[in-house]
Amino acid sequence: MGATVRTSIMIPVLMFVTGLVIIGIAVASGEGEVSLVLIFPVFSGSSGLFMLGTALIVLSFMTGFFVMVRSQMDTVQAGDCPAEDGISHPAKTKYGGVVMVGPIPIAFGSDKKTAFAMFVIGVILAVCGLLAILILLVQ
């Protein structure tokens, strides 16, 4: 079963990469455009080649979701799920993150200590970003 799951996971990956390559070919041949909005590249085009690449990328996400759901259903049906008998419990996982909205950090975490650490990292990132902008403006 493991080999078939690995093989089926490669299908959406190959679809995604093929879509990117097709969009790249469309842009290189002049049938598509690339622009920059803030720091994000935006691809646009109306040719059939560009539409095919876009469709492949969208279908790769749908196929990937379907493959993940199917593999989870196969795991449950095969009875490979670990039993909850209460004998051993793994340690609680701690997680956290920072979302930067402009220079404002939004921190979150599974506990106060992790959230505070993420906030400190966010403040450091904001200060570094503002310093970089000031340095660029001075030049």
URQUI-V755766 format. One record per helix or strand of 3 or more residues. SS is the DSSP state (A for helix, B for strand). FROM is the first residue (numbers start at 1). TO is the last residue. If there is no record, write none. Layout:
# URQUI-V755766
ss->{SS;SS}
from->{FROM;FROM}
to->{TO;TO}
This chain:
# URQUI-V755766
ss->{A;B;B;A;B;B;A}
from->{2;32;40;48;96;104;112}
to->{28;37;45;78;101;109;138}
